[in-house]
């Protein structure tokens, strides 16, 4: 998230690819890791997919609200993501 927010999109994409490759090798990578990168890249469709994976794994909302900071508002403004946030009781 930090690289992409700092205008270093290529570094953010590299991190995302590394996470994906590690996951393909069997390492558990939390969907929140992908969510952070995708939000920073402003890829709301991918971020929503990441959030859906997190919710489907049984994730609770409060574990990542502080981590996302101001990016949480961006996620909450995206209607499909907002529906998922309601499922984990982070939005009314």
C-alpha positions as CSV (number, residue, x, y, z in Angstrom):
1,X,0.0,0.0,0.0
2,X,2.8,2.4,0.9
3,X,4.7,2.0,-2.4
4,X,1.6,2.6,-4.5
5,X,0.5,5.6,-2.4
6,X,4.0,7.0,-2.8
7,X,3.8,6.8,-6.6
8,X,6.0,3.6,-6.8
9,X,3.4,1.6,-8.7
10,X,5.9,-0.9,-10.2
11,X,7.3,-1.7,-6.7
12,X,3.7,-2.3,-5.5
13,X,3.0,-4.6,-8.4
14,X,6.2,-6.5,-7.7
15,X,5.2,-7.0,-4.1
16,X,1.8,-8.3,-5.2
17,X,3.4,-10.7,-7.7
18,X,5.7,-12.0,-4.9
19,X,2.8,-12.5,-2.6
20,X,1.0,-14.4,-5.3
21,X,4.0,-16.6,-6.1
22,X,4.5,-17.4,-2.4
23,X,0.9,-18.4,-2.1
24,X,1.2,-20.6,-5.2
25,X,4.1,-22.4,-3.4
26,X,1.8,-23.2,-0.5
27,X,2.6,-20.4,1.9
28,X,-0.5,-18.9,3.6
29,X,-0.9,-15.3,2.6
30,X,-3.8,-13.5,4.2
31,X,-6.1,-11.8,1.8
32,X,-5.5,-8.6,3.8
33,X,-2.0,-8.5,2.3
34,X,-3.4,-8.5,-1.2
35,X,-6.2,-6.1,-0.1
36,X,-3.6,-3.5,1.2
37,X,-1.7,-3.6,-2.1
38,X,-4.8,-3.5,-4.3
39,X,-6.3,-0.6,-2.3
40,X,-3.0,1.4,-2.7
41,X,-3.2,0.7,-6.4
42,X,-6.8,1.9,-6.6
43,X,-7.8,-1.4,-8.0
44,X,-11.2,-1.6,-6.4
45,X,-12.4,-4.7,-8.2
46,X,-9.3,-6.7,-7.0
47,X,-9.7,-5.1,-3.5
48,X,-13.3,-6.3,-3.3
49,X,-12.2,-9.8,-4.4
50,X,-9.6,-9.7,-1.6
51,X,-12.1,-8.6,0.9
52,X,-14.5,-11.3,-0.2
53,X,-11.8,-14.0,0.3
54,X,-11.1,-12.6,3.8
55,X,-14.8,-12.7,4.7
56,X,-15.2,-16.2,3.3
57,X,-12.3,-17.3,5.5
58,X,-14.2,-16.1,8.5
59,X,-12.2,-12.9,9.0
60,X,-13.6,-10.3,11.4
61,X,-13.7,-6.7,10.6
62,X,-11.8,-5.1,13.5
63,X,-8.6,-6.9,12.8
64,X,-7.8,-4.7,9.8
65,X,-9.6,-1.4,10.3
66,X,-6.6,0.2,12.0
67,X,-4.2,-1.3,9.5
68,X,-6.1,0.2,6.5
69,X,-6.5,3.7,8.1
70,X,-7.9,6.2,5.6
71,X,-8.0,3.5,2.9
72,X,-11.0,2.0,4.8
73,X,-13.1,4.9,3.7
74,X,-12.2,4.2,0.0
75,X,-13.3,0.6,0.5
76,X,-16.5,1.6,2.3
77,X,-17.4,3.9,-0.6
78,X,-17.2,1.0,-3.1
79,X,-20.8,-0.5,-3.1
80,X,-19.8,-4.2,-3.6
81,X,-17.2,-3.8,-0.9
82,X,-19.6,-2.0,1.4
83,X,-21.9,-5.0,1.3
84,X,-19.1,-7.2,2.4
85,X,-18.2,-4.8,5.2
86,X,-21.8,-5.0,6.4
87,X,-21.5,-8.8,6.6
88,X,-18.6,-8.4,9.0
89,X,-20.5,-5.7,10.9
90,X,-18.2,-2.7,10.0
91,X,-20.9,-0.7,8.4
92,X,-24.6,-0.2,9.2
